[in-house]
C-alpha cells in the first residue's frame, strides 16, 4: 500500500502506524550517531473535518512485526475501506497475521510492545503543511544508535496520535511505496576510526597503512604502554577529496610502541 494510517477516525476507530529503516545499509558500523530525525508526509485527511490537528508521537517498538503485500484492487470503493490481511502482515491484533504472534494487547501495549517514553513528536495538520518533521532528540539518537549497534533490536517506531479518544485525527501517511511521499530518516554521524590494517617493517622505519575517508581529518598517535601514558601525535592526515590509502612512516627509535588512528 502506498500509505499507512495513524490517528482516530470520525467513528472513533483507532489506527497506529509502524515504520522501520535498515540503518546498517546507510551508516558504517561503529559510527556515533549525532542526530536522527524522521520526516513523514500526509497524503489524506478526513473529508468531514479536515482542519482538526493533533500531536503525533513516535515510540520505539520492542517486538518484531511483519509487513504485508496488500494493494488496492481495481474497482474497490476506496483504499481506506479495509481489506483482508496478507500473510505475516502486522494488524491491530497480530504482529504477524495468520500466526500465533499477537500484540500484548490490541494495537500494541506500552512497556511490553513499545517503549512508553516518546522518542519524538510533531503537530500534524493537513496536506498543505506537509511534510512533517519529527525532530532529533536524545531518544531518537539513542534509538538509532541501538539499531546500528544491535540490529536484532531494530523493530522501528510506532506512530500514534497523542489523544486517541478524540475523533477526526486520522491521517494517511505516505509509505515507502509512495515514491513522492515516502518516509525519510535523516541521520548525522561521526564515522568510526579507521583501522591500521597493515604494518610493514622497512629497514629502520615502520610503515603504517590505513584508509582515510573523504573530507575527514585524522591524527595518528603513539605511546609506549598499551594501557597507560599520554598519546603523542605522530602525524596529522587529511582531509582528502576521495577515500585515500594513507602511509604513515615512523622511524624506529624505541623497542616498543603502540599506535592508533582517530578522527578529528
C-alpha positions as CSV (number, residue, x, y, z in Angstrom):
1,X,0.0,0.0,0.0
2,X,1.3,3.5,-0.8
3,X,0.2,4.8,2.7
4,X,-0.3,3.9,6.3
5,X,-3.0,5.1,8.7
6,X,-2.5,6.7,12.1
7,X,-4.9,8.5,14.3
8,X,-8.6,8.2,15.2
9,X,-11.4,8.4,12.6
10,X,-14.7,10.2,12.9
11,X,-16.1,6.8,14.1
12,X,-13.5,6.7,16.9
13,X,-11.7,3.8,15.2
14,X,-8.0,3.9,16.3
15,X,-5.1,3.5,13.9
16,X,-1.4,3.2,14.6
17,X,1.4,3.0,12.0
18,X,4.8,1.2,12.1
19,X,8.0,2.4,10.4
20,X,11.4,0.7,10.3
21,X,14.6,1.5,8.5
22,X,17.7,-0.5,7.6
23,X,20.3,1.6,9.5
24,X,23.3,-0.6,8.6
25,X,22.7,-0.1,4.9
26,X,23.4,3.6,5.2
27,X,25.7,4.1,8.3
28,X,29.0,2.3,8.9
29,X,29.1,0.0,11.8
30,X,31.0,1.6,14.7
31,X,29.8,5.1,13.9
32,X,28.5,7.5,16.6
33,X,25.0,8.9,15.8
34,X,24.8,12.6,16.5
35,X,21.4,13.4,15.1
36,X,18.4,11.5,13.9
37,X,15.1,12.9,12.7
38,X,12.1,11.5,10.8
39,X,10.1,13.2,8.0
40,X,6.6,12.0,7.2
41,X,4.2,13.2,4.5
42,X,0.4,13.4,5.0
43,X,-1.4,12.4,1.8
44,X,-5.0,12.5,3.0
45,X,-7.2,13.8,5.9
46,X,-10.8,13.2,6.9
47,X,-13.2,14.8,4.4
48,X,-15.8,15.9,7.1
49,X,-13.4,17.9,9.3
50,X,-10.0,18.3,7.7
51,X,-8.9,21.2,10.0
52,X,-8.5,19.1,13.1
53,X,-4.9,18.9,14.2
54,X,-3.2,16.7,16.7
55,X,0.2,15.8,18.2
56,X,1.6,12.6,17.0
57,X,4.1,10.6,18.9
58,X,6.9,8.2,18.0
59,X,7.7,5.3,20.4
60,X,10.4,2.7,19.9
61,X,9.0,-0.7,19.2
62,X,10.2,-3.7,21.3
63,X,8.9,-6.7,19.4
64,X,9.2,-7.8,15.8
65,X,6.4,-7.4,13.3
66,X,5.7,-8.1,9.7
67,X,4.9,-6.3,6.5
68,X,2.2,-7.5,4.2
69,X,1.7,-7.2,0.4
70,X,-1.7,-5.6,0.3
71,X,-2.7,-3.5,-2.6
72,X,-5.8,-1.6,-3.7
73,X,-7.7,-3.7,-6.2
74,X,-9.2,-2.1,-9.3
75,X,-12.8,-1.0,-8.6
76,X,-12.5,-1.0,-4.8
77,X,-14.6,1.6,-3.0
78,X,-11.5,3.2,-1.6
79,X,-8.1,2.4,-0.2
80,X,-9.3,3.3,3.3
81,X,-12.2,0.9,3.3
82,X,-10.1,-2.0,4.6
83,X,-9.1,-5.4,3.2
84,X,-8.2,-8.8,4.4
85,X,-4.7,-9.1,5.9
86,X,-2.0,-10.7,3.9
87,X,0.5,-13.3,5.2
88,X,2.7,-12.1,8.1
89,X,1.2,-8.6,8.0
90,X,1.1,-6.6,11.2
91,X,-2.6,-5.9,12.2
92,X,-4.4,-4.5,15.2
93,X,-4.3,-7.8,16.9
94,X,-1.4,-9.7,15.4
95,X,2.3,-8.8,14.9
96,X,2.3,-11.4,12.1
97,X,-1.1,-12.2,10.6
98,X,-2.2,-15.8,10.4
99,X,0.2,-16.8,13.2
100,X,0.0,-17.0,16.9
101,X,2.2,-13.9,17.4
102,X,-0.1,-11.4,18.9
103,X,0.5,-8.0,20.4
104,X,0.3,-8.0,24.2
105,X,-3.0,-6.1,23.8
106,X,-4.8,-5.0,20.6
107,X,-2.9,-2.2,18.9
108,X,0.3,-2.9,20.9
109,X,0.9,-2.2,24.6
110,X,3.2,0.3,26.2
111,X,6.1,-1.3,28.1
112,X,5.6,-4.8,26.6
113,X,5.4,-3.9,22.9
114,X,6.8,-0.4,22.7
115,X,8.7,2.0,25.0
116,X,6.3,4.3,26.9
117,X,8.7,7.3,26.5
118,X,8.1,9.5,23.4
119,X,11.1,9.5,21.2
120,X,9.9,12.5,19.2
121,X,6.7,14.3,18.4
122,X,5.1,16.7,15.9
123,X,1.9,18.6,15.5
124,X,0.2,17.3,12.4
125,X,-2.3,19.3,10.4
126,X,-3.3,18.6,6.8
127,X,-1.7,18.0,3.5
128,X,-1.0,21.7,2.8
129,X,1.5,21.8,5.7
130,X,3.1,18.5,4.8
131,X,5.7,17.1,5.1
132,X,6.2,17.0,8.9
133,X,9.4,16.7,10.8
134,X,9.9,14.6,13.9
135,X,13.0,16.3,15.2
136,X,16.1,14.8,16.5
137,X,16.1,14.2,20.3
138,X,18.3,12.4,22.8
139,X,15.9,9.4,22.4
140,X,15.8,9.3,18.6
141,X,19.6,9.4,18.7
142,X,19.7,6.6,21.3
143,X,17.2,4.6,19.2
144,X,19.1,4.8,16.0
145,X,22.4,4.1,17.8
146,X,20.9,1.0,19.4
147,X,19.7,-0.2,16.0
148,X,23.1,0.4,14.4
149,X,25.0,-1.4,17.2
150,X,22.4,-4.2,17.7
151,X,20.4,-4.7,14.6
152,X,18.5,-7.6,16.2
153,X,16.7,-5.0,18.3
154,X,15.6,-2.9,15.3
155,X,11.8,-3.0,15.2
156,X,11.4,0.6,14.3
157,X,8.9,3.1,15.7
158,X,5.1,3.1,16.2
159,X,3.3,6.3,15.4
160,X,0.2,7.2,17.2
161,X,-1.9,10.3,18.0
162,X,-1.5,11.8,21.4
163,X,-5.2,11.7,22.3
164,X,-6.7,8.6,20.7
165,X,-10.1,9.3,22.3
166,X,-10.7,12.3,20.0
167,X,-12.1,11.8,16.5
168,X,-11.0,13.2,13.2
169,X,-7.3,13.0,13.9
170,X,-6.8,10.1,11.5
171,X,-4.2,10.8,8.7
172,X,-2.8,8.8,5.8
173,X,1.0,9.0,5.8
174,X,2.9,8.1,2.7
175,X,4.7,4.7,2.8
176,X,7.9,3.5,1.1
177,X,5.7,2.5,-1.9
178,X,4.8,6.1,-2.5
179,X,7.9,7.4,-4.3
180,X,6.8,11.0,-3.9
181,X,5.9,10.9,-0.2
182,X,8.0,8.1,1.3
183,X,9.2,8.3,4.9
184,X,12.7,9.7,5.3
185,X,15.1,9.2,8.1
186,X,17.8,11.9,8.4
187,X,21.0,10.8,10.3
188,X,24.2,12.6,11.1
189,X,27.0,10.6,12.5
190,X,30.7,10.6,13.2
191,X,32.3,7.7,11.3
192,X,34.3,5.1,13.2
193,X,38.0,5.5,13.5
194,X,39.8,3.6,10.7
195,X,41.9,0.5,11.4
196,X,45.6,0.4,10.8
197,X,45.2,-2.7,8.7
198,X,48.8,-3.2,7.6
199,X,52.1,-2.7,9.4
200,X,55.4,-3.1,7.5
201,X,59.0,-3.1,8.7
202,X,61.2,-1.3,6.1
203,X,64.8,-1.0,7.3
204,X,64.9,1.2,10.3
205,X,61.4,2.5,9.9
206,X,57.8,1.2,10.5
207,X,55.2,1.8,7.8
208,X,51.6,2.1,8.9
209,X,48.7,1.9,6.4
210,X,45.0,2.8,6.7
211,X,42.2,4.1,4.5
212,X,41.1,7.7,5.1
213,X,37.5,8.6,4.3
214,X,36.7,11.6,2.1
215,X,36.5,15.0,3.8
216,X,37.7,13.7,7.1
217,X,40.9,14.6,9.1
218,X,42.7,12.2,11.4
219,X,45.6,12.1,13.9
220,X,47.9,9.1,14.1
221,X,49.1,8.7,17.7
222,X,51.5,6.5,19.7
223,X,52.6,5.7,23.2
224,X,54.9,3.1,24.7
225,X,52.4,1.4,27.0
226,X,49.1,-0.2,25.9
227,X,47.0,0.8,28.9
228,X,48.6,4.0,30.4
229,X,50.6,7.0,29.4
230,X,49.9,10.0,27.2
231,X,49.1,9.5,23.5
232,X,51.6,11.6,21.4
233,X,51.0,12.8,17.8
234,X,52.9,11.1,15.1
235,X,51.1,12.6,12.1
236,X,48.1,14.6,11.1
237,X,46.3,13.3,8.0
238,X,43.7,14.7,5.6
239,X,41.3,15.8,4.5
240,X,41.1,14.3,1.0
241,X,38.6,14.7,-1.7
242,X,38.1,11.0,-2.0
243,X,38.8,7.9,0.1
244,X,42.5,7.6,0.1
245,X,45.0,4.9,1.1
246,X,47.5,6.5,3.6
247,X,51.0,5.6,4.5
248,X,52.5,7.0,7.8
249,X,56.2,6.4,8.5
250,X,57.6,6.1,12.0
251,X,61.5,5.9,12.4
252,X,62.3,3.2,14.8
253,X,63.7,4.8,18.0
254,X,62.3,2.7,20.8
255,X,61.9,-1.1,21.3
256,X,58.1,-0.9,21.6
257,X,55.3,1.5,20.5
258,X,51.5,1.2,20.3
259,X,49.6,3.1,17.6
260,X,46.1,4.3,17.0
261,X,44.2,6.5,14.5
262,X,41.3,8.7,15.4
263,X,39.2,11.2,13.5
264,X,39.5,14.9,14.5
